[in-house]
Amino acid sequence: MGKESNTANQIDDYFRAMNEGSLSEKQTYCKLFAELTSMHKTVSRKDIIRGLVEKLETEKDVRVADIYRNMLEMMHPPTIE
């Protein structure tokens, strides 16, 4: 439960930091989250990442694919070596 709560907080912080021009990203995320919640009782970080990867693999619109890519980066930041 702690990981899910932390993920939700990270997502909330991300959207609060967005500017008005990022409405399509918010809408895209909300649509994905609605799809995931219709399939699962609770949605984990892993579910969101899996959903983003599935969407990214099938998306033909480059602009929407970029949104999925940005959201995936937000969910899984690069590791520091």
N, CA, C and O of each residue as an XYZ file, in Angstrom:
324
protein
N       0.823     -1.202      0.000
C       0.000      0.000      0.000
C       0.858      1.254      0.000
O       0.478      2.264     -0.592
N       2.011      1.202      0.656
C       2.881      2.361      0.717
C       3.425      2.761     -0.640
O       3.519      3.947     -0.956
N       3.789      1.752     -1.455
C       4.303      2.036     -2.791
C       3.235      2.675     -3.659
O       3.522      3.606     -4.411
N       1.987      2.178     -3.564
C       0.896      2.738     -4.356
C       0.634      4.176     -3.955
O       0.390      5.027     -4.811
N       0.682      4.457     -2.654
C       0.462      5.808     -2.156
C       1.576      6.736     -2.631
O       1.311      7.865     -3.044
N       2.824      6.264     -2.574
C       3.962      7.060     -3.027
C       3.850      7.346     -4.520
O       4.148      8.457     -4.959
N       3.428      6.365     -5.301
C       3.245      6.549     -6.743
C       2.177      7.589     -7.008
O       2.355      8.465     -7.855
N       1.080      7.500     -6.300
C       0.000      8.474     -6.466
C       0.493      9.882     -6.132
O       0.142     10.841     -6.819
N       1.291     10.007     -5.098
C       1.845     11.318     -4.730
C       2.784     11.846     -5.814
O       2.768     13.037     -6.125
N       3.604     10.958     -6.390
C       4.506     11.384     -7.459
C       3.717     11.860     -8.671
O       4.071     12.860     -9.297
N       2.659     11.150     -8.995
C       1.823     11.529    -10.134
C       1.146     12.869     -9.868
O       1.110     13.733    -10.744
N       0.612     13.045     -8.669
C      -0.013     14.321     -8.304
C       0.983     15.470     -8.416
O       0.658     16.525     -8.959
N       2.192     15.267     -7.905
C       3.227     16.302     -7.978
C       3.571     16.627     -9.422
O       3.756     17.792     -9.771
N       3.657     15.613    -10.252
C       3.974     15.809    -11.670
C       2.937     16.689    -12.344
O       3.284     17.622    -13.069
N       1.655     16.393    -12.107
C       0.610     17.174    -12.753
C       0.485     18.575    -12.173
O       0.104     19.501    -12.888
N       0.793     18.748    -10.908
C       0.779     20.092    -10.331
C       1.880     20.953    -10.953
O       1.723     22.164    -11.107
N       2.989     20.314    -11.307
C       4.114     21.049    -11.894
C       3.886     21.372    -13.372
O       4.576     22.225    -13.929
N       2.943     20.713    -13.999
C       2.682     20.958    -15.424
C       2.070     22.326    -15.637
O       1.412     22.874    -14.753
N       2.294     22.867    -16.811
C       1.672     24.140    -17.146
C       0.360     23.890    -17.877
O       0.005     22.742    -18.146
N      -0.352     24.948    -18.195
C      -1.651     24.843    -18.855
C      -1.561     24.155    -20.212
O      -2.511     23.488    -20.622
N      -0.450     24.301    -20.911
C      -0.296     23.721    -22.233
C      -0.215     22.210    -22.241
O      -0.201     21.607    -23.314
N      -0.162     21.581    -21.087
C      -0.012     20.136    -20.989
C      -1.329     19.424    -20.740
O      -1.348     18.315    -20.205
N      -2.414     20.045    -21.119
C      -3.726     19.460    -20.883
C      -3.864     18.102    -21.551
O      -4.474     17.199    -20.978
N      -3.312     17.933    -22.750
C      -3.434     16.656    -23.437
C      -2.723     15.543    -22.668
O      -3.183     14.401    -22.680
N      -1.613     15.853    -22.004
C      -0.939     14.847    -21.183
C      -1.828     14.436    -20.017
O      -1.935     13.252    -19.700
N      -2.458     15.403    -19.387
C      -3.357     15.096    -18.274
C      -4.511     14.232    -18.752
O      -4.866     13.245    -18.107
N      -5.093     14.602    -19.882
C      -6.217     13.840    -20.426
C      -5.793     12.418    -20.792
O      -6.521     11.458    -20.538
N      -4.617     12.294    -21.386
C      -4.112     10.980    -21.773
C      -3.884     10.113    -20.548
O      -4.247      8.937    -20.542
N      -3.283     10.687    -19.505
C      -3.057      9.931    -18.277
C      -4.384      9.523    -17.643
O      -4.537      8.382    -17.206
N      -5.328     10.431    -17.589
C      -6.627     10.129    -16.984
C      -7.338      9.005    -17.734
O      -7.966      8.141    -17.124
N      -7.233      9.027    -19.053
C      -7.846      7.978    -19.867
C      -7.194      6.626    -19.576
O      -7.887      5.625    -19.396
N      -5.854      6.599    -19.531
C      -5.140      5.367    -19.225
C      -5.506      4.868    -17.831
O      -5.777      3.681    -17.646
N      -5.516      5.767    -16.853
C      -5.831      5.379    -15.480
C      -7.258      4.836    -15.392
O      -7.505      3.869    -14.671
N      -8.196      5.443    -16.113
C      -9.579      4.957    -16.115
C      -9.652      3.557    -16.708
O     -10.386      2.707    -16.202
N      -8.898      3.309    -17.775
C      -8.871      1.977    -18.372
C      -8.317      0.952    -17.389
O      -8.852     -0.150    -17.260
N      -7.238      1.324    -16.697
C      -6.624      0.405    -15.746
C      -7.535      0.124    -14.547
O      -7.624     -1.013    -14.085
N      -8.204      1.155    -14.052
C      -9.076      0.948    -12.895
C     -10.310      0.133    -13.262
O     -10.913     -0.500    -12.395
N     -10.687      0.143    -14.530
C     -11.824     -0.690    -14.929
C     -11.435     -2.168    -14.970
O     -12.300     -3.040    -14.890
N     -10.124     -2.454    -15.097
C      -9.647     -3.834    -15.158
C      -9.135     -4.347    -13.809
O      -9.124     -5.556    -13.577
N      -8.714     -3.452    -12.927
C      -8.118     -3.848    -11.650
C      -8.820     -3.119    -10.510
O      -9.263     -1.979    -10.650
N      -8.908     -3.809     -9.384
C      -9.486     -3.173     -8.196
C      -8.594     -2.037     -7.709
O      -9.079     -0.950     -7.395
N      -7.297     -2.290     -7.649
C      -6.313     -1.254     -7.320
C      -5.298     -1.204     -8.452
O      -5.035     -2.210     -9.111
N      -4.740     -0.040     -8.666
C      -3.776      0.141     -9.746
C      -2.413      0.452     -9.131
O      -2.242      1.450     -8.430
N      -1.458     -0.420     -9.407
C      -0.105     -0.238     -8.871
C       0.770      0.479     -9.884
O       0.387      0.678    -11.037
N       1.932      0.854     -9.433
C       2.918      1.483    -10.311
C       3.256      0.547    -11.470
O       3.403      0.986    -12.611
N       3.377     -0.746    -11.169
C       3.679     -1.752    -12.182
C       2.565     -1.812    -13.234
O       2.850     -1.938    -14.425
N       1.309     -1.724    -12.810
C       0.177     -1.717    -13.742
C       0.243     -0.509    -14.676
O      -0.013     -0.630    -15.874
N       0.584      0.646    -14.126
C       0.667      1.865    -14.926
C       1.791      1.741    -15.949
O       1.604      2.089    -17.115
N       2.954      1.252    -15.529
C       4.085      1.085    -16.442
C       3.728      0.097    -17.539
O       3.999      0.347    -18.714
N       3.120     -1.029    -17.166
C       2.719     -2.028    -18.156
C       1.721     -1.432    -19.145
O       1.833     -1.664    -20.348
N       0.758     -0.677    -18.657
C      -0.230     -0.042    -19.522
C       0.400      0.957    -20.474
O       0.020      1.029    -21.643
N       1.362      1.730    -19.982
C       2.050      2.701    -20.826
C       2.864      2.009    -21.919
O       2.874      2.460    -23.065
N       3.542      0.925    -21.573
C       4.338      0.196    -22.561
C       3.424     -0.395    -23.633
O       3.733     -0.325    -24.823
N       2.309     -0.973    -23.217
C       1.358     -1.538    -24.180
C       0.823     -0.457    -25.117
O       0.725     -0.672    -26.325
N       0.479      0.695    -24.565
C      -0.023      1.804    -25.383
C       1.058      2.305    -26.334
O       0.790      2.574    -27.505
N       2.264      2.424    -25.830
C       3.369      2.926    -26.640
C       3.667      1.992    -27.817
O       3.984      2.453    -28.913
N       3.564      0.688    -27.588
C       3.847     -0.282    -28.646
C       2.816     -0.249    -29.768
O       3.128     -0.624    -30.898
N       1.597      0.192    -29.479
C       0.540      0.148    -30.484
C       0.146      1.520    -31.030
O      -0.623      1.604    -31.988
N       0.658      2.584    -30.437
C       0.259      3.940    -30.836
C       0.884      4.341    -32.167
O       2.089      4.190    -32.367
N       0.065      4.845    -33.063
C       0.538      5.281    -34.378
C       0.742      6.805    -34.444
O       1.527      7.287    -35.260
N       0.047      7.551    -33.600
C       0.167      9.011    -33.561
C       1.446      9.371    -32.792
O       1.572      9.067    -31.606
N       2.378     10.014    -33.474
C       3.676     10.342    -32.886
C       3.523     11.242    -31.666
O       4.239     11.070    -30.679
N       2.604     12.193    -31.719
C       2.403     13.122    -30.604
C       1.925     12.378    -29.360
O       2.406     12.631    -28.256
N       0.990     11.472    -29.542
C       0.475     10.694    -28.409
C       1.556      9.734    -27.903
O       1.687      9.533    -26.696
N       2.326      9.143    -28.816
C       3.417      8.254    -28.405
C       4.435      9.016    -27.558
O       4.972      8.471    -26.593
N       4.701     10.275    -27.916
C       5.609     11.097    -27.104
C       5.052     11.327    -25.708
O       5.800     11.330    -24.731
N       3.750     11.517    -25.611
C       3.119     11.686    -24.298
C       3.310     10.417    -23.468
O       3.679     10.487    -22.296
N       3.056      9.252    -24.082
C       3.262      7.980    -23.367
C       4.723      7.823    -22.940
O       5.001      7.372    -21.829
N       5.649      8.193    -23.816
C       7.074      8.092    -23.512
C       7.441      8.991    -22.325
O       8.167      8.572    -21.423
N       6.937     10.221    -22.334
C       7.199     11.148    -21.225
C       6.621     10.621    -19.920
O       7.252     10.714    -18.868
N       5.420     10.069    -19.997
C       4.793      9.532    -18.786
C       5.567      8.311    -18.279
O       5.720      8.125    -17.072
N       6.052      7.487    -19.203
C       6.832      6.317    -18.812
C       8.131      6.735    -18.136
O       8.543      6.128    -17.147
N       8.778      7.774    -18.667
C       9.995      8.292    -18.035
C       9.715      8.801    -16.630
O      10.530      8.630    -15.723
N       8.559      9.428    -16.456
C       8.187      9.938    -15.133
C       7.978      8.770    -14.159
O       8.321      8.869    -12.982
N       7.415      7.671    -14.658
C       7.147      6.528    -13.796
C       8.396      5.700    -13.511
O       8.483      5.037    -12.477
N       9.359      5.740    -14.425
C      10.553      4.932    -14.286
C      11.777      5.767    -14.645
O      12.330      5.627    -15.736
N      12.201      6.634    -13.730
C      13.342      7.512    -14.024
C      14.617      6.704    -14.229
O      14.766      5.620    -13.665
N      15.534      7.230    -15.036
C      16.804      6.507    -15.271
C      17.601      6.366    -13.970
O      17.539      7.217    -13.083
N      18.337      5.279    -13.891
C      19.166      5.046    -12.697
C      20.496      5.760    -12.861
O      20.982      5.953    -13.976
N      21.064      6.141    -11.756
C      22.369      6.809    -11.740
C      23.428      5.754    -11.467
O      23.338      4.998    -10.500
N      24.419      5.717    -12.321
C      25.478      4.706    -12.147
C      26.707      5.308    -11.532
O      27.695      4.606    -11.314
